[in-house]
Amino acid sequence: MSMHPDTGMPQKDLFARLRMGMKELPAQQRLICQYILEHYQQVAFYTVEELGAASGASPATVVRLVKRLGYDSYKSLLEELQKLFMNSNNSVWWELEQIWSGSGDTNDYEPVLSWVARDDIEAIKASLTPQLMDSFDNAVALMEKAKKIGLVGMRSSKYVAGYLHFMLNQLFSNVRMLAYDGADTVYDEVLNFGREDLIIAVSLGGPHFVQLTHQILAYAQENGIPSILIANDMGNPAIDTATVTLCAGRAKYHYSIVQPIVIAEALVTELGKRKQPLAQKKLHRLEQVLDQKGVTLP
């Protein structure tokens, strides 16, 4: 990892620098880092004075922080924030509330089903960045060589993790759903995982991420267990602890798990392709058992 020549701060992406700044920089600069992470969409269009006032710091402190983060000017920082904003299409819950109140940007005459579907489609397209494509290949490689795969997700993320577990479990016999019986037993299960295994965590939403999911990823990192994070926000602090991160785009006007589900389906499809004989054997056996036991219609 290269170092910025003036600050000594590692040249990571902006969100990683901000998260590092929250740990290492002086108190006032930490406050600004936190504010940017939690409000980066708005900050992308703030002046130095506006960011200082919003974060409770002086404009001079903002300028010092910009230098510590490795940027030549405040304008350079804003340009990167605006680029991230335009490319990631991230959103928060209040945007949906705007739609309910009639103050959003959707067409009042367009049926809800139509604009929700269009919103999801545009977010899926925005997800397909070169970075995601590279990370996807790395993630599948980890899954392919893992002896055991454990999946974890809480709240709405639970349903993405559960769907991924359901699909993988039809093809392979080495997949486990962690914390299925409750969060109090999750470490009983995680202790069974080692360096030759893999943990896949789903952590969506933000800025109020579920702590336990992030704690499991931190435990995996501390104990040399490879991990994959499926997220939809580059401000997610768990990115720092995951081996590989797959970051989906977020719908602009409504909360959606469609984009992470697309990533989950792609993982299942690619892994099944790479391990086709094994996947086909279990899938065909499952079909026979479901038919014999009357679970499905013949």
C-alpha positions as CSV (number, residue, x, y, z in Angstrom):
1,M,0.0,0.0,0.0
2,S,1.5,3.4,-1.0
3,M,1.8,6.2,1.4
4,H,0.9,9.9,0.8
5,P,4.3,11.7,0.8
6,D,3.2,14.6,3.0
7,T,0.8,12.9,5.5
8,G,1.9,9.3,5.7
9,M,-1.7,8.2,5.3
10,P,-2.2,5.1,3.2
11,Q,-3.6,5.7,-0.2
12,K,-6.9,3.9,0.1
13,D,-10.2,4.9,-1.2
14,L,-11.9,7.9,0.4
15,F,-14.2,6.0,2.7
16,A,-11.3,3.9,4.0
17,R,-9.3,7.1,4.7
18,L,-12.2,8.6,6.5
19,R,-12.6,5.5,8.7
20,M,-8.9,5.5,9.4
21,G,-9.1,9.2,10.2
22,M,-11.8,8.5,12.8
23,K,-9.3,6.4,14.7
24,E,-6.1,8.3,14.3
25,L,-6.7,12.0,13.8
26,P,-7.3,14.8,16.4
27,A,-10.7,15.1,17.9
28,Q,-12.1,17.9,15.7
29,Q,-10.9,16.2,12.6
30,R,-12.4,12.9,13.7
31,L,-15.8,14.7,14.0
32,I,-15.5,15.9,10.4
33,C,-14.6,12.4,9.2
34,Q,-17.6,11.0,10.9
35,Y,-19.9,13.7,9.5
36,I,-18.7,13.1,5.9
37,L,-19.2,9.3,6.2
38,E,-22.7,9.8,7.5
39,H,-23.7,12.6,5.1
40,Y,-21.4,12.2,2.1
41,Q,-24.2,12.8,-0.4
42,Q,-24.9,16.2,1.0
43,V,-21.3,17.1,1.7
44,A,-20.5,16.5,-2.0
45,F,-22.0,19.9,-2.6
46,Y,-21.0,21.8,0.6
47,T,-18.5,24.7,0.8
48,V,-15.7,24.6,3.4
49,E,-17.7,26.9,5.6
50,E,-20.9,24.8,5.4
51,L,-19.0,21.5,6.2
52,G,-17.3,23.2,9.2
53,A,-20.6,24.5,10.5
54,A,-22.4,21.2,10.0
55,S,-19.7,19.2,11.7
56,G,-19.0,21.6,14.5
57,A,-15.5,22.5,13.4
58,S,-13.8,25.6,12.0
59,P,-13.1,26.0,8.2
60,A,-9.4,26.0,9.1
61,T,-9.8,22.5,10.6
62,V,-11.6,21.3,7.5
63,V,-8.7,22.5,5.3
64,R,-6.2,20.7,7.6
65,L,-8.2,17.5,7.4
66,V,-8.3,17.7,3.6
67,K,-4.5,17.8,3.6
68,R,-4.2,14.9,6.1
69,L,-6.5,12.8,3.9
70,G,-4.0,13.3,1.0
71,Y,-5.9,15.8,-1.2
72,D,-4.3,18.9,-2.7
73,S,-7.4,21.0,-2.2
74,Y,-11.0,20.9,-0.9
75,K,-12.1,21.0,-4.5
76,S,-10.3,17.7,-5.1
77,L,-12.1,16.1,-2.2
78,L,-15.5,17.3,-3.4
79,E,-14.8,16.0,-6.9
80,E,-14.2,12.5,-5.5
81,L,-17.3,12.7,-3.4
82,Q,-19.4,13.8,-6.3
83,K,-18.0,11.0,-8.5
84,L,-18.9,8.4,-5.8
85,F,-22.3,10.0,-5.5
86,M,-23.0,9.8,-9.2
87,N,-21.6,6.3,-9.7
88,S,-23.0,4.6,-6.6
89,N,-26.5,6.0,-6.8
90,N,-26.7,5.5,-3.0
91,S,-29.8,6.6,-1.0
92,V,-31.3,6.7,2.4
93,W,-34.8,6.1,3.8
94,W,-35.8,9.8,3.8
95,E,-35.9,9.7,0.0
96,L,-38.8,7.2,0.2
97,E,-40.5,9.5,2.6
98,Q,-40.1,12.3,0.1
99,I,-42.0,10.2,-2.4
100,W,-44.8,9.6,0.0
101,S,-45.1,13.3,0.7
102,G,-45.1,14.1,-3.0
103,S,-41.8,16.0,-2.9
104,G,-39.6,13.5,-4.7
105,D,-38.5,13.5,-8.3
106,T,-40.7,10.7,-9.6
107,N,-43.5,11.3,-12.1
108,D,-46.8,11.6,-10.3
109,Y,-48.5,10.0,-13.3
110,E,-46.2,7.0,-13.5
111,P,-47.6,3.9,-11.7
112,V,-45.7,2.9,-8.6
113,L,-44.9,-0.6,-10.0
114,S,-43.3,1.0,-13.0
115,W,-41.0,3.5,-11.2
116,V,-40.0,1.0,-8.5
117,A,-39.0,-1.5,-11.2
118,R,-37.2,1.2,-13.1
119,D,-35.4,2.4,-9.9
120,D,-34.2,-1.2,-9.3
121,I,-33.0,-1.7,-12.8
122,E,-31.0,1.6,-12.8
123,A,-29.4,0.6,-9.5
124,I,-28.4,-2.8,-10.9
125,K,-26.8,-1.2,-13.9
126,A,-25.0,1.3,-11.7
127,S,-23.6,-1.6,-9.7
128,L,-21.7,-3.2,-12.6
129,T,-18.4,-1.3,-12.0
130,P,-15.0,-2.7,-13.0
131,Q,-14.2,-2.8,-9.2
132,L,-17.3,-5.0,-8.6
133,M,-16.4,-7.3,-11.5
134,D,-12.9,-7.9,-10.1
135,S,-14.1,-8.4,-6.6
136,F,-16.7,-10.9,-7.8
137,D,-14.0,-13.1,-9.4
138,N,-12.0,-13.0,-6.1
139,A,-15.1,-13.9,-4.1
140,V,-16.0,-16.9,-6.2
141,A,-12.4,-18.1,-6.0
142,L,-12.7,-18.0,-2.2
143,M,-16.0,-19.9,-2.3
144,E,-14.6,-22.5,-4.7
145,K,-11.7,-23.5,-2.4
146,A,-13.5,-23.2,1.0
147,K,-14.1,-26.4,2.9
148,K,-17.1,-24.8,4.8
149,I,-19.1,-21.7,4.0
150,G,-21.0,-19.9,6.8
151,L,-23.5,-17.2,6.0
152,V,-24.7,-14.4,8.3
153,G,-27.1,-11.5,8.0
154,M,-29.3,-9.6,10.4
155,R,-32.6,-7.7,10.0
156,S,-33.3,-7.1,6.2
157,S,-29.9,-8.5,5.4
158,K,-31.0,-11.8,6.9
159,Y,-33.2,-12.5,3.8
160,V,-30.4,-12.0,1.3
161,A,-28.1,-14.3,3.4
162,G,-31.0,-16.8,3.8
163,Y,-31.7,-16.8,0.0
164,L,-28.0,-17.3,-0.7
165,H,-27.9,-20.2,1.8
166,F,-31.0,-21.8,0.3
167,M,-29.6,-21.7,-3.3
168,L,-26.1,-22.9,-2.4
169,N,-27.5,-25.6,-0.1
170,Q,-29.4,-27.1,-3.1
171,L,-26.0,-27.6,-4.9
172,F,-23.5,-28.2,-2.1
173,S,-23.3,-29.8,1.3
174,N,-20.7,-27.5,3.0
175,V,-23.0,-24.5,3.6
176,R,-24.2,-23.3,7.0
177,M,-26.5,-20.5,8.1
178,L,-24.9,-18.8,11.2
179,A,-27.0,-17.4,14.0
180,Y,-30.0,-19.3,12.7
181,D,-31.0,-20.3,16.2
182,G,-30.3,-16.8,17.6
183,A,-27.5,-14.3,18.0
184,D,-26.5,-15.8,21.4
185,T,-25.1,-18.9,19.8
186,V,-23.3,-17.4,16.8
187,Y,-19.8,-17.7,18.3
188,D,-20.5,-21.4,19.2
189,E,-20.8,-21.8,15.4
190,V,-18.1,-19.4,14.3
191,L,-15.5,-21.3,16.5
192,N,-15.9,-24.2,14.1
193,F,-14.5,-22.2,11.2
194,G,-10.8,-21.9,10.4
195,R,-8.4,-20.6,7.7
196,E,-9.6,-23.1,5.1
197,D,-13.2,-22.1,5.5
198,L,-15.1,-18.9,4.5
199,I,-17.6,-16.6,6.1
200,I,-20.0,-14.6,3.9
201,A,-21.7,-11.6,5.7
202,V,-24.5,-9.5,4.3
203,S,-24.6,-5.9,5.8
204,L,-27.1,-3.6,4.1
205,G,-28.5,-0.1,4.8
206,G,-26.6,2.3,6.8
207,P,-25.5,4.4,8.6
208,H,-27.1,2.2,11.3
209,F,-25.5,-1.1,10.6
210,V,-26.1,-4.2,12.7
211,Q,-23.1,-4.5,15.1
212,L,-23.0,-8.3,15.4
213,T,-22.5,-8.8,11.7
214,H,-19.5,-6.5,11.8
215,Q,-18.2,-8.2,15.0
216,I,-18.2,-11.5,13.3
217,L,-16.2,-10.2,10.4
218,A,-13.7,-8.6,12.8
219,Y,-13.4,-12.0,14.6
220,A,-12.8,-13.7,11.2
221,Q,-10.0,-11.2,10.3
222,E,-8.4,-11.6,13.8
223,N,-8.4,-15.4,13.3
224,G,-7.3,-15.6,9.7
225,I,-10.7,-16.8,8.4
226,P,-11.4,-15.5,4.8
227,S,-14.5,-13.5,4.5
228,I,-16.8,-11.9,1.9
229,L,-18.9,-8.9,2.6
230,I,-22.0,-8.2,0.5
231,A,-22.9,-4.5,1.1
232,N,-24.7,-1.6,-0.6
233,D,-22.8,1.3,0.9
234,M,-19.1,2.2,0.5
235,G,-19.3,3.9,3.8
236,N,-19.8,0.6,5.6
237,P,-17.0,0.2,8.2
238,A,-17.0,-3.6,7.8
239,I,-15.3,-3.1,4.5
240,D,-12.0,-2.6,6.4
241,T,-12.2,-6.1,7.9
242,A,-13.6,-8.2,5.0
243,T,-11.2,-10.1,2.7
244,V,-13.4,-9.2,-0.3
245,T,-16.3,-6.8,-0.6
246,L,-19.1,-6.9,-3.2
247,C,-20.8,-3.6,-3.1
248,A,-24.2,-3.4,-4.9
249,G,-25.8,-0.1,-6.0
250,R,-28.7,1.3,-4.0
251,A,-32.1,2.3,-5.5
252,K,-32.6,6.0,-5.5
253,Y,-36.1,6.3,-4.3
254,H,-36.9,3.2,-2.2
255,Y,-35.1,0.7,0.1
256,S,-34.4,-2.4,-1.9
257,I,-32.6,-5.8,-1.5
258,V,-32.9,-6.5,-5.2
259,Q,-29.4,-5.5,-6.1
260,P,-27.7,-7.7,-3.4
261,I,-30.0,-10.5,-4.5
262,V,-28.6,-10.2,-8.0
263,I,-25.1,-10.5,-6.6
264,A,-26.2,-13.6,-4.6
265,E,-27.7,-15.2,-7.7
266,A,-24.6,-14.5,-9.7
267,L,-22.4,-16.1,-7.0
268,V,-24.6,-19.3,-7.1
269,T,-24.6,-19.4,-10.9
270,E,-20.8,-19.0,-11.2
271,L,-19.9,-21.4,-8.4
272,G,-22.3,-24.0,-9.8
273,K,-20.7,-23.6,-13.2
274,R,-17.2,-24.1,-11.8
275,K,-18.2,-27.1,-9.7
276,Q,-20.7,-28.4,-12.1
277,P,-20.4,-32.2,-11.5
278,L,-20.7,-31.9,-7.8
279,A,-23.6,-29.4,-8.1
280,Q,-25.5,-31.5,-10.6
281,K,-25.2,-34.6,-8.5
282,K,-26.7,-33.1,-5.4
283,L,-29.4,-31.2,-7.4
284,H,-30.6,-34.3,-9.2
285,R,-30.7,-36.3,-6.0
286,L,-32.7,-33.5,-4.3
287,E,-35.2,-33.5,-7.2
288,Q,-35.7,-37.2,-6.8
289,V,-36.2,-37.0,-3.0
290,L,-38.7,-34.1,-3.3
291,D,-40.6,-36.0,-5.9
292,Q,-40.6,-39.3,-3.9
293,K,-41.7,-37.7,-0.7
294,G,-44.5,-35.7,-2.3
295,V,-43.0,-32.4,-1.5
296,T,-43.3,-31.2,-5.1
297,L,-45.7,-32.0,-7.8
298,P,-44.5,-34.6,-10.3
